[in-house]
Amino acid sequence: MLYSPLLASLAPPLQLLFTEFARLMLWLSLVIAIIVPLERRFPQRRQSFLRQDFGFDLWLYFLNGLLPKLLLALPLSALAWLLHSLEQSQYYAAVAAMPVRQRFLLALIVGDCGAYWGHRLSHEWPMLWRWHRLHHSAEALDWLVNTRAHPLDLLFGRLSGLIPIYLLGLAQPTAQSFDLIPILYTVLATIWSFFRACQSRFTVWLA
C-alpha cells in the first residue's frame, strides 16, 4: 500500500514511454519491410544485414527516436511564445489563410533549405562538428546509418528545418486548431532520410 501513490504517479510516463517504444518498433518494421528488400535486390554493395556496429546503430535508433522529441519541446515552446505577438500581423494572417496543400509544399521547400544549411554548418563549425562527426563514423553503410547520430546533432538538424517553417508562418504553433504541417514535414523528411541512406542502386541514383 505504501508504494501505490508512487506507482500511480509513474503510470502516465511509463504508458507514454511504452507508446513511443511501440511507435518506434512499428517504424522499424515498416522500414525493414520496404527498404531492406531494395538493398538486397538492387545492392550498391553487398554486405550482411547484421553488419558491423548494427547493434550500436540500432540502440541509437531508439535513443534518437525518444530523446530529441523531448528536447524539442522547450525551443519550440519558446518559438511559439515569440510568434504569439506576431501572429496578428497582415503577413501571418495572409499565410494562415493559404490552403493547407500550398502551405505544406512551401514548408517542404523552406524546411529542406533550412536543413541543408544546418547540415553545412555542422561540417563547418567545430562545436557542431563534435556532435555531427558520429554520423560520419560508420565503416559500413546501410539504411540504419540514417539514425547514427548524436542526439544533440539530430536536435540541431530538426530545428534547422522546423524553425524557418515556423518563422515564415507556414506552421502555426498558436493556432486554435490542430496544425498538421510540422508533423507531415517531419514524417516525410524522416522517410526520405531513410531512403537516402539506403544502399541500393535505385535509391542512390534517386537521391
ABEGO torsion letter per residue (X at the ends): XAAAAAAAAAAAAAAAAAAAAAAAAAAAAAAAAAAAAAAAABBABBBBABBBGAAAAAAAAAAAAAAAAAAAAAAAAAAAAAAAAAAABAAAAAAAABBAAAAAAAAAAAAAAAAAAAAAAAAABAAAAAAAAAAAABABBBAAAAABBBAAAAAAAAAAAAAAAAAAGABBAABABBBAAAAAAAAAAAAAAAAAABBBAAAAAAX
